[in-house]
Amino acid sequence: MQVVRRTMLVVMMAWGGLASAQSPDAALANGWNAVCAGAAPGSGLASRCAEIFAGGANSRERAAAGNFLGEIPGQGRVATRDGAPDDAALSSQLGAGWSAFASADTGRLKRRDGVNEAPFDGDTGSLSAGLDWAPTAKWRLGLVANHARDDLDYVLSDGTLRTRFTGLMALGGWNLGDTVSLDGYAGRLQGDYRVRRAINYSLPSGVAVATVANASTDAVRKLAGLGLTWSLPAGAWEWQLGAGVDWQRTELDAYTESGGLGLALRLPAREVVSRRGRLDAALARTFSRDWGVWQPMLRLGWRHEYANPARPVGVRFVEDLNATTVRFNTDDADRTWGEAGLGAVFVFTGGHSAFIELRQRLGHDFLQERLLSVGWRMELP
């Protein structure tokens, strides 16, 4: 009877550790008993479990940390960074009619200070090209093709994440008056994820495991936004005040890792939603030249995230016949932060315009971002 009670206590403790969301390392360290109970006989997972149980003091914690499950929560999070068209690309200082435009941006991402999501350094970039039509000076409609990428390298391991998204966005603009304009966008991008999760740990017994688990999956990014801009000209100077909302949903398909020496995982489909409010204030100065005019601009902005909170993620080991779920928390998203931008708009004679802007996040909790954007627009005959 006493043996039965102890067995039930162990099972309840293991179940409780898996059922309640916690940090990735703690969830797996507390869950080895339940996971290994379902390991297929003779499988790689059974071998790893035997090594861990015989590995000596803190072997479960070491093995858990060396699985780097903290790289998983941020897979959905990074795809919800700002994907809206650039403000300078949304607005136009050219005349009515048809025009073509193209833009590109490149940036750096850095995540630090999270508890449940692994730190990383990353490169990001996008290319856009499209057409728009202004039937009058008050209205403008456009369609733009966009390709975006994120390349993340995790700091604590050899793990990487590569994302690619391609799709179409519709743009619209309405000049409510001489100084007030309303702009909006909506789009859908089809993407894919390529995931490399490093597994690297050594146990007090001398056993060491060093391998990788690889996976790829499809994803969809849906986004929309609306913004209002108020311009206050004063001679050659101009204040621009803006407010808006941005919505984005990233849907990741389920995937199964390969490799991993028995430690490969199955991940369920996931969905991450972001809803952001934004306020901007910009000061610009117009200079006239023989070739046209140019307008340098300094912009300060405020951003607030109304969604995207911490949430549980559950994973299962491929060779666990019981399909035990190891559940852990993501981190909260950055809630409020600022942005500073320095740029310029150029309007040339002959129906051409261009813009350039360098933008930097300020006062963030986790994710630092710096972005350089350039673009060109030309009137069509």
PAZADO-784466 format. One record per residue (C-alpha): x, y, z. Coordinates in nm, 4 decimals. Example, Ala and Ser with C-alpha at 12.3 -4.5 7.8 and 13.67 -1.06 7.14 Angstrom:
! PAZADO-784466
+----------+----------+----------+
!       xx !       yy !       zz !
+----------+----------+----------+
!   1.2300 !  -0.4500 !   0.7800 !
!   1.3670 !  -0.1060 !   0.7140 !
+----------+----------+----------+
END
This chain:
! PAZADO-784466
+----------+----------+----------+
!       xx !       yy !       zz !
+----------+----------+----------+
!   0.0000 !   0.0000 !   0.0000 !
!   0.2827 !   0.2370 !   0.0849 !
!   0.4493 !   0.1619 !  -0.2487 !
!   0.1254 !   0.2428 !  -0.4305 !
!   0.0943 !   0.5736 !  -0.2455 !
!   0.4510 !   0.6706 !  -0.3277 !
!   0.3976 !   0.5792 !  -0.6914 !
!   0.0810 !   0.7892 !  -0.7060 !
!   0.2639 !   1.0791 !  -0.5419 !
!   0.5442 !   1.0642 !  -0.7996 !
!   0.2919 !   1.0527 !  -1.0854 !
!   0.0955 !   1.3452 !  -0.9402 !
!   0.4107 !   1.5520 !  -0.8939 !
!   0.5228 !   1.4767 !  -1.2496 !
!   0.1760 !   1.5555 !  -1.3871 !
!   0.1597 !   1.8777 !  -1.1887 !
!   0.5002 !   1.9859 !  -1.3170 !
!   0.3879 !   1.9282 !  -1.6750 !
!   0.0370 !   2.0657 !  -1.6425 !
!   0.1324 !   2.4021 !  -1.4934 !
!   0.3091 !   2.6432 !  -1.7278 !
!   0.6614 !   2.7308 !  -1.6142 !
!   1.0034 !   2.8046 !  -1.7605 !
!   1.1227 !   2.5669 !  -2.0359 !
!   1.4220 !   2.4348 !  -1.8385 !
!   1.2192 !   2.3772 !  -1.5215 !
!   0.9326 !   2.2142 !  -1.7119 !
!   1.1615 !   1.9591 !  -1.8752 !
!   1.3728 !   1.8980 !  -1.5636 !
!   1.0545 !   1.8238 !  -1.3688 !
!   0.9077 !   1.6182 !  -1.6503 !
!   1.1762 !   1.3612 !  -1.7300 !
!   1.0005 !   1.0896 !  -1.5232 !
!   0.6751 !   1.1216 !  -1.7175 !
!   0.8476 !   1.1609 !  -2.0549 !
!   1.0810 !   0.8669 !  -2.0077 !
!   0.8004 !   0.6412 !  -1.8856 !
!   0.6702 !   0.6429 !  -2.2423 !
!   1.0026 !   0.6058 !  -2.4223 !
!   0.9833 !   0.3359 !  -2.6900 !
!   1.2048 !   0.0390 !  -2.5917 !
!   1.5397 !   0.0502 !  -2.7695 !
!   1.4771 !   0.4030 !  -2.8970 !
!   1.7171 !   0.6938 !  -2.8835 !
!   1.4926 !   0.8562 !  -2.6215 !
!   1.5179 !   0.5453 !  -2.4013 !
!   1.8984 !   0.5627 !  -2.4269 !
!   1.9036 !   0.9322 !  -2.3373 !
!   1.6723 !   0.8688 !  -2.0404 !
!   1.8949 !   0.5897 !  -1.9104 !
!   2.1976 !   0.8179 !  -1.9348 !
!   2.0177 !   1.1014 !  -1.7548 !
!   1.8886 !   0.8841 !  -1.4710 !
!   2.2375 !   0.7404 !  -1.4178 !
!   2.4129 !   1.0701 !  -1.4809 !
!   2.4639 !   1.1861 !  -1.1233 !
!   2.3660 !   1.5015 !  -0.9372 !
!   2.1788 !   1.7679 !  -1.1362 !
!   2.1824 !   1.5510 !  -1.4491 !
!   1.8136 !   1.6203 !  -1.5164 !
!   1.8653 !   1.9955 !  -1.4923 !
!   2.1742 !   1.9817 !  -1.7151 !
!   1.9993 !   1.7739 !  -1.9791 !
!   1.6954 !   2.0014 !  -1.9692 !
!   1.9047 !   2.3162 !  -2.0115 !
!   2.0979 !   2.1541 !  -2.2964 !
!   1.7793 !   2.0941 !  -2.4957 !
!   1.7379 !   2.4728 !  -2.5351 !
!   1.3592 !   2.4643 !  -2.5301 !
!   1.3728 !   2.8398 !  -2.4674 !
!   1.4345 !   2.8843 !  -2.8400 !
!   1.0810 !   2.7637 !  -2.9164 !
!   0.8536 !   3.0305 !  -2.7553 !
!   0.9898 !   3.3187 !  -2.9613 !
!   0.9286 !   3.1508 !  -3.2974 !
!   0.5837 !   3.3033 !  -3.3179 !
!   0.6796 !   3.6234 !  -3.1400 !
!   0.9451 !   3.7414 !  -3.3852 !
!   0.7044 !   3.7190 !  -3.6765 !
!   0.4781 !   3.9781 !  -3.5144 !
!   0.7294 !   4.2612 !  -3.5205 !
!   0.6159 !   4.5639 !  -3.7170 !
!   0.5321 !   4.4546 !  -4.0709 !
!   0.3374 !   4.7636 !  -4.1763 !
!   0.4372 !   4.9528 !  -4.4908 !
!   0.6630 !   5.2471 !  -4.4141 !
!   0.4846 !   5.5746 !  -4.3486 !
!   0.6846 !   5.7461 !  -4.6209 !
!   0.5796 !   5.4752 !  -4.8672 !
!   0.2134 !   5.5126 !  -4.7741 !
!   0.2022 !   5.8854 !  -4.8439 !
!   0.2702 !   6.0557 !  -5.1746 !
!   0.3544 !   6.4122 !  -5.2700 !
!   0.3061 !   6.3533 !  -5.6415 !
!   0.0074 !   6.4396 !  -5.8581 !
!  -0.3061 !   6.2451 !  -5.9463 !
!  -0.2876 !   5.9446 !  -6.1792 !
!  -0.0869 !   5.6233 !  -6.1835 !
!   0.2502 !   5.5799 !  -6.0151 !
!   0.4912 !   5.2945 !  -5.9459 !
!   0.6955 !   5.2567 !  -5.6307 !
!   0.9534 !   5.0309 !  -5.4710 !
!   1.1146 !   5.0202 !  -5.1297 !
!   1.3603 !   4.8132 !  -4.9298 !
!   1.4666 !   4.7956 !  -4.5673 !
!   1.7344 !   4.6201 !  -4.3705 !
!   1.7706 !   4.5981 !  -3.9964 !
!   1.9179 !   4.4390 !  -3.6878 !
!   1.7290 !   4.2618 !  -3.4115 !
!   1.8575 !   4.1853 !  -3.0638 !
!   1.6645 !   4.0131 !  -2.7862 !
!   1.7896 !   4.0111 !  -2.4284 !
!   1.6692 !   3.9892 !  -2.0674 !
!   1.3869 !   3.7383 !  -2.1130 !
!   1.3336 !   3.4506 !  -1.8701 !
!   1.1620 !   3.1926 !  -2.0900 !
!   1.2696 !   3.2996 !  -2.4390 !
!   1.6285 !   3.2540 !  -2.5530 !
!   1.8322 !   3.5633 !  -2.6452 !
!   1.9260 !   3.6076 !  -3.0101 !
!   2.0906 !   3.8370 !  -3.2624 !
!   1.9183 !   3.8739 !  -3.5958 !
!   1.9123 !   4.0307 !  -3.9389 !
!   1.5893 !   4.1387 !  -4.1025 !
!   1.4913 !   4.2830 !  -4.4365 !
!   1.2113 !   4.3294 !  -4.6859 !
!   1.1521 !   4.4275 !  -5.0475 !
!   0.8322 !   4.5853 !  -5.1802 !
!   0.7103 !   4.6974 !  -5.5215 !
!   0.3698 !   4.8083 !  -5.6391 !
!   0.1365 !   5.0392 !  -5.8254 !
!  -0.1112 !   5.2943 !  -5.7023 !
!  -0.3774 !   5.5075 !  -5.8623 !
!  -0.5014 !   5.8477 !  -5.7525 !
!  -0.8220 !   5.9281 !  -5.9427 !
!  -0.8237 !   6.2703 !  -5.7749 !
!  -0.6002 !   6.4596 !  -5.5360 !
!  -0.8123 !   6.3274 !  -5.2475 !
!  -0.8068 !   5.9528 !  -5.3124 !
!  -0.5373 !   5.6926 !  -5.3699 !
!  -0.5563 !   5.3115 !  -5.4039 !
!  -0.2615 !   5.0765 !  -5.4370 !
!  -0.1435 !   4.7178 !  -5.4451 !
!   0.2032 !   4.6131 !  -5.3305 !
!   0.3949 !   4.2850 !  -5.3416 !
!   0.6122 !   4.2257 !  -5.0359 !
!   0.8862 !   3.9804 !  -4.9437 !
!   1.0179 !   3.9803 !  -4.5855 !
!   1.2825 !   3.7740 !  -4.4058 !
!   1.4174 !   3.7224 !  -4.0537 !
!   1.7443 !   3.5381 !  -3.9795 !
!   1.8007 !   3.4712 !  -3.6085 !
!   2.1122 !   3.3268 !  -3.4430 !
!   2.0637 !   3.2217 !  -3.0815 !
!   2.3284 !   3.3474 !  -2.8425 !
!   2.3476 !   3.0499 !  -2.6045 !
!   2.3605 !   2.7738 !  -2.8659 !
!   2.4181 !   2.6953 !  -3.2326 !
!   2.0445 !   2.7124 !  -3.2960 !
!   1.9028 !   2.9262 !  -3.5772 !
!   1.5662 !   3.0363 !  -3.7134 !
!   1.5027 !   3.1459 !  -4.0714 !
!   1.1677 !   3.2868 !  -4.1851 !
!   1.0487 !   3.4019 !  -4.5267 !
!   0.7131 !   3.5649 !  -4.6056 !
!   0.5812 !   3.6716 !  -4.9470 !
!   0.2422 !   3.8147 !  -5.0395 !
!   0.0267 !   4.1105 !  -5.1356 !
!  -0.1001 !   4.4132 !  -4.9472 !
!  -0.3702 !   4.6608 !  -5.0487 !
!  -0.3146 !   5.0278 !  -4.9639 !
!  -0.5565 !   5.3168 !  -4.9497 !
!  -0.5425 !   5.6881 !  -4.8735 !
!  -0.8011 !   5.9619 !  -4.8306 !
!  -0.7232 !   6.3316 !  -4.7876 !
!  -0.9961 !   6.4560 !  -4.5557 !
!  -0.8786 !   6.8141 !  -4.6025 !
!  -0.5736 !   7.0197 !  -4.6818 !
!  -0.3983 !   6.9117 !  -4.3620 !
!  -0.5608 !   6.5789 !  -4.2584 !
!  -0.5212 !   6.2395 !  -4.4277 !
!  -0.6333 !   5.8846 !  -4.3525 !
!  -0.4241 !   5.5871 !  -4.4661 !
!  -0.4830 !   5.2143 !  -4.4337 !
!  -0.3487 !   4.8785 !  -4.5432 !
!  -0.4418 !   4.5098 !  -4.5313 !
!  -0.2584 !   4.2036 !  -4.6560 !
!  -0.1801 !   3.8359 !  -4.6365 !
!   0.1679 !   3.6842 !  -4.6644 !
!   0.2475 !   3.3155 !  -4.7066 !
!   0.5666 !   3.2036 !  -4.5337 !
!   0.7845 !   2.9241 !  -4.4126 !
!   1.0049 !   2.8581 !  -4.1102 !
!   1.3341 !   2.6678 !  -4.1056 !
!   1.4330 !   2.5721 !  -3.7517 !
!   1.7626 !   2.4366 !  -3.6230 !
!   1.7597 !   2.3507 !  -3.2506 !
!   2.0950 !   2.2641 !  -3.0990 !
!   2.1094 !   1.9955 !  -2.8271 !
!   2.4284 !   2.0089 !  -2.6244 !
!   2.4894 !   1.8961 !  -2.2656 !
!   2.7296 !   1.6964 !  -2.0529 !
!   2.6478 !   1.4999 !  -1.7378 !
!   2.8551 !   1.4456 !  -1.4211 !
!   2.8933 !   1.0828 !  -1.5272 !
!   3.0990 !   1.1957 !  -1.8279 !
!   2.8281 !   1.1322 !  -2.0875 !
!   2.7969 !   1.4148 !  -2.3412 !
!   2.5391 !   1.4722 !  -2.6130 !
!   2.5982 !   1.7156 !  -2.8999 !
!   2.3576 !   1.7101 !  -3.1930 !
!   2.0921 !   1.9149 !  -3.3707 !
!   1.7229 !   1.8735 !  -3.4489 !
!   1.5908 !   2.0276 !  -3.7705 !
!   1.2426 !   2.1146 !  -3.8908 !
!   1.0525 !   2.3261 !  -4.1396 !
!   0.6923 !   2.4365 !  -4.1469 !
!   0.4545 !   2.6721 !  -4.3248 !
!   0.3089 !   2.9896 !  -4.1789 !
!   0.0642 !   3.2657 !  -4.2686 !
!   0.0899 !   3.6302 !  -4.1685 !
!  -0.2227 !   3.8480 !  -4.1867 !
!  -0.1956 !   4.2187 !  -4.1145 !
!  -0.3977 !   4.5371 !  -4.1307 !
!  -0.3775 !   4.8912 !  -4.0017 !
!  -0.5273 !   5.2378 !  -4.0055 !
!  -0.3607 !   5.5741 !  -3.9444 !
!  -0.4575 !   5.9416 !  -3.9275 !
!  -0.2032 !   6.2178 !  -4.0026 !
!  -0.2424 !   6.5880 !  -3.9296 !
!   0.0014 !   6.8310 !  -4.0941 !
!   0.0625 !   7.1790 !  -3.9502 !
!   0.2703 !   7.3895 !  -4.1941 !
!   0.4343 !   7.7108 !  -4.0753 !
!   0.6350 !   7.8625 !  -4.3577 !
!   0.9154 !   7.6230 !  -4.4515 !
!   0.8579 !   7.4249 !  -4.1322 !
!   0.5962 !   7.1574 !  -4.0826 !
!   0.4705 !   6.9580 !  -3.7860 !
!   0.3181 !   6.6182 !  -3.8558 !
!   0.1110 !   6.4463 !  -3.5871 !
!  -0.0071 !   6.0912 !  -3.6390 !
!  -0.2076 !   5.8218 !  -3.4600 !
!  -0.2976 !   5.4709 !  -3.5664 !
!  -0.3590 !   5.1060 !  -3.4891 !
!  -0.1908 !   4.7957 !  -3.6336 !
!  -0.3179 !   4.4371 !  -3.6152 !
!  -0.1260 !   4.1246 !  -3.7073 !
!  -0.1846 !   3.7506 !  -3.6741 !
!   0.0804 !   3.4862 !  -3.7401 !
!  -0.0342 !   3.1256 !  -3.7808 !
!   0.2331 !   2.8543 !  -3.7631 !
!   0.1565 !   2.4995 !  -3.8773 !
!   0.2444 !   2.2033 !  -3.6597 !
!   0.5828 !   2.0446 !  -3.7259 !
!   0.7979 !   1.7475 !  -3.6285 !
!   1.1734 !   1.7682 !  -3.5874 !
!   1.4174 !   1.5223 !  -3.7402 !
!   1.7493 !   1.4120 !  -3.5897 !
!   1.8162 !   1.4913 !  -3.2267 !
!   1.9421 !   1.1455 !  -3.1165 !
!   1.6053 !   1.0616 !  -2.9644 !
!   1.5295 !   1.4140 !  -2.8394 !
!   1.3375 !   1.5370 !  -3.1457 !
!   1.0086 !   1.7131 !  -3.0698 !
!   0.6576 !   1.7517 !  -3.2065 !
!   0.5087 !   2.1003 !  -3.1880 !
!   0.1405 !   2.1846 !  -3.2336 !
!   0.0009 !   2.4556 !  -3.4564 !
!   0.0249 !   2.7966 !  -3.2930 !
!  -0.1261 !   3.1404 !  -3.3378 !
!   0.0175 !   3.4711 !  -3.2183 !
!  -0.1846 !   3.7945 !  -3.2339 !
!  -0.0531 !   4.1493 !  -3.1987 !
!  -0.2598 !   4.4689 !  -3.1648 !
!  -0.0644 !   4.7910 !  -3.1357 !
!  -0.1498 !   5.1552 !  -3.0909 !
!   0.0878 !   5.4222 !  -3.2136 !
!   0.1396 !   5.7963 !  -3.1809 !
!   0.3971 !   5.9943 !  -3.3790 !
!   0.5188 !   6.3520 !  -3.3873 !
!   0.7535 !   6.4691 !  -3.6617 !
!   0.9194 !   6.8013 !  -3.7400 !
!   1.0213 !   6.8653 !  -4.1020 !
!   1.1898 !   7.1499 !  -4.2864 !
!   1.1435 !   7.2057 !  -4.6619 !
!   1.4331 !   7.3241 !  -4.8790 !
!   1.3924 !   7.4249 !  -5.2443 !
!   1.6596 !   7.3410 !  -5.5007 !
!   1.6920 !   7.3573 !  -5.8793 !
!   1.6155 !   6.9846 !  -5.9067 !
!   1.3101 !   6.9992 !  -5.6768 !
!   1.2612 !   7.0063 !  -5.2996 !
!   1.3831 !   6.7993 !  -5.0093 !
!   1.2428 !   6.7692 !  -4.6628 !
!   1.4564 !   6.6355 !  -4.3750 !
!   1.2481 !   6.5036 !  -4.0878 !
!   1.2945 !   6.4077 !  -3.7227 !
!   1.0293 !   6.1784 !  -3.5800 !
!   0.9531 !   6.0530 !  -3.2296 !
!   0.6950 !   5.7839 !  -3.1694 !
!   0.5180 !   5.5898 !  -2.8955 !
!   0.3998 !   5.2291 !  -2.9267 !
!   0.1789 !   5.0201 !  -2.7007 !
!   0.1013 !   4.6498 !  -2.7360 !
!  -0.2550 !   4.5563 !  -2.6403 !
!  -0.2238 !   4.1815 !  -2.7076 !
!   0.0502 !   3.9163 !  -2.7388 !
!   0.0786 !   3.8278 !  -2.3656 !
!   0.2723 !   3.5402 !  -2.2106 !
!   0.1071 !   3.2107 !  -2.3023 !
!   0.1750 !   2.8381 !  -2.2583 !
!   0.3460 !   2.6277 !  -2.5243 !
!   0.3367 !   2.2479 !  -2.5170 !
!   0.5853 !   2.0112 !  -2.6854 !
!   0.6075 !   1.6310 !  -2.7080 !
!   0.9016 !   1.4037 !  -2.7750 !
!   0.8640 !   1.2070 !  -3.0984 !
!   0.9718 !   0.8769 !  -2.9394 !
!   0.7490 !   0.9140 !  -2.6316 !
!   0.4686 !   0.6619 !  -2.6926 !
!   0.2568 !   0.8254 !  -2.4214 !
!   0.2778 !   1.1632 !  -2.5984 !
!   0.3410 !   1.3428 !  -2.2682 !
!   0.3157 !   1.7204 !  -2.3067 !
!   0.5917 !   1.9345 !  -2.1597 !
!   0.4301 !   2.2722 !  -2.1066 !
!   0.6057 !   2.6028 !  -2.0384 !
!   0.5457 !   2.9756 !  -2.0637 !
!   0.6532 !   3.2318 !  -2.3193 !
!   0.7590 !   3.5760 !  -2.1978 !
!   0.5395 !   3.8822 !  -2.2162 !
!   0.5904 !   4.1008 !  -2.5192 !
!   0.7305 !   4.4508 !  -2.4909 !
!   0.4328 !   4.6490 !  -2.3658 !
!   0.5317 !   5.0108 !  -2.4275 !
!   0.8309 !   5.1556 !  -2.6055 !
!   0.9395 !   5.4527 !  -2.8113 !
!   1.0818 !   5.4969 !  -3.1582 !
!   1.3073 !   5.7657 !  -3.3010 !
!   1.3488 !   5.8215 !  -3.6713 !
!   1.5680 !   6.0475 !  -3.8831 !
!   1.4977 !   6.0695 !  -4.2541 !
!   1.4241 !   6.2798 !  -4.5583 !
!   1.1808 !   6.2954 !  -4.8507 !
!   1.2965 !   6.4187 !  -5.1930 !
!   1.0583 !   6.5380 !  -5.4653 !
!   1.2241 !   6.5798 !  -5.8053 !
!   1.1087 !   6.7599 !  -6.1169 !
!   0.9725 !   6.5165 !  -6.3725 !
!   0.7422 !   6.3265 !  -6.1370 !
!   0.9810 !   6.1317 !  -5.9127 !
!   1.0198 !   6.1165 !  -5.5363 !
!   1.2382 !   5.9236 !  -5.2918 !
!   1.2687 !   5.8721 !  -4.9183 !
!   1.5212 !   5.7416 !  -4.6682 !
!   1.4780 !   5.6856 !  -4.2946 !
!   1.6781 !   5.5356 !  -4.0086 !
!   1.4581 !   5.4163 !  -3.7206 !
!   1.5523 !   5.2914 !  -3.3731 !
!   1.3521 !   5.1448 !  -3.0835 !
!   1.3829 !   5.3196 !  -2.7451 !
!   1.2883 !   5.2091 !  -2.3944 !
!   1.2147 !   4.8471 !  -2.4886 !
!   1.2074 !   4.5623 !  -2.2375 !
!   1.3282 !   4.2751 !  -2.4567 !
!   1.3503 !   4.3371 !  -2.8304 !
!   1.5829 !   4.6015 !  -2.9735 !
!   1.5389 !   4.6905 !  -3.3399 !
!   1.7177 !   4.9255 !  -3.5785 !
!   1.5909 !   4.9668 !  -3.9353 !
!   1.7074 !   5.1550 !  -4.2452 !
!   1.4431 !   5.2114 !  -4.5152 !
!   1.4786 !   5.3549 !  -4.8666 !
!   1.2279 !   5.3931 !  -5.1473 !
!   1.1469 !   5.5459 !  -5.4834 !
!   0.8224 !   5.6529 !  -5.6501 !
!   0.7579 !   5.7726 !  -6.0056 !
!   0.4556 !   5.8994 !  -6.1923 !
!   0.3461 !   5.6956 !  -6.4917 !
!   0.2288 !   5.8562 !  -6.8151 !
+----------+----------+----------+
END
